[in-house]
Amino acid sequence: MKEKATYIVLASAIVTGAAAAALAGAGAAVAQDAAAGQASFAKCQACHAVGPGAKNKLGPELNGLAGRQAGAAAGYQYSPALKSAGFTWDQSTFADFMQNPRTKVPGNKMAFAGMRDQSEIASLWAYLSHFNVDGSSK
Ligand code: HEC
């Protein structure tokens, strides 16, 4: 009898979960993306900070990245290559760079091989692009 009761509780938990997923709208999908991006930012954190009080580390701080000129974080010593890259960060330049940093900006000094997974890159962008220049969230 006890086992049967456990089964019923589990089954109803699964049904509730499915209903919640079906109800999730576009806003929730973006929030989910940003949450996934925050998790993959663990791969960047040895060298990059973002959010309130973020400082330059081995790499530049990444606040206000959306719309920021490449090579423009105050007080960071960029490679000449990135400093003179001459583009602005948006979803598409970011995706190109993350896929293959050395092809997008030859001679840059970011020691990171790149990422193949486009959806991971998109999630990272959803996460990074919601920080304002002062580190607050949009
Ligand atoms: C081993 C250290 C390291 C890791 C790991 C790393 N980066 Fe970098 N990153 C750098 C350095 C160093 C630079 C500056 C490159 C230069 O000046 O040529 C940089 C530059 C950048 C820039 C350009 C910023 C600007 O101001 O133009 C972006 C965007 C960036 N990294 C994103 C990421 C993301 C996202 C990750 C994680 C997926 C990551 N990096 C992982 C070291 C790293």
Boltz pocket constraint, residues with backbone or C-beta under 6 A from the ligand:
constraints:
  - pocket:
      binder: B
      contacts: [[A, 40], [A, 41], [A, 43], [A, 44], [A, 45], [A, 46], [A, 47], [A, 48], [A, 58], [A, 59], [A, 60], [A, 61], [A, 69], [A, 70], [A, 71], [A, 72], [A, 73], [A, 77], [A, 78], [A, 79], [A, 81], [A, 82], [A, 83], [A, 98], [A, 107], [A, 108], [A, 109], [A, 110], [A, 111], [A, 112], [A, 124]]
      max_distance: 6.0
